[in-house]
């Protein structure tokens, strides 16, 4: 999911930089007209080029950061209680047992329907991964293996299922690290701020030009 977001941000950012280049060339070619007094085309093209350049730069940087950033860590918000584990057991029976089996060993009736066969959930493999990892696998699926259940299970059901899987392995919830700010969110704030500053500068420049322009003489 993060990889797709990064690719989209890179593509959008590079596209905006291309648009900024085209508008910059248009503004340059209109410069002679601006010197003769017709500054409307030059001013608008220059402002739009600047806006496209700022937006393209922000999205491109955000895409690069997202592509190289470590996966976001999620904190398990659901206490590891008997009630939560019981809810997770119900979700497992209706959603997961077909592939992972009633004994959690990856030998369910649908175990052979995926390119990558389901693994045993009681082999100790889960002990080396955080709650965040398990939650992300349930939500987004695994390439060639387990399908994504983000659209079929609610967030609460997914966390109950994490607690259930910890329970059948004799573990409690893993100590996850609180997530930091998302690069995409930071890029969004930067984009809005840059656009607001650009609009304010463009508007104030237009006011200054209108004040300097001599009044028209009546014919």
Secondary structure as UniProt FT lines:
FT   HELIX           2..29
FT   HELIX           31..35
FT   TURN            36..37
FT   HELIX           40..68
FT   HELIX           82..91
FT   HELIX           92..96
FT   HELIX           97..100
FT   TURN            102..103
FT   TURN            109..110
FT   HELIX           111..113
FT   TURN            121..122
FT   HELIX           125..128
FT   HELIX           131..140
FT   TURN            143..144
FT   TURN            150..152
FT   HELIX           155..168
FT   TURN            169..170
FT   HELIX           183..212
//
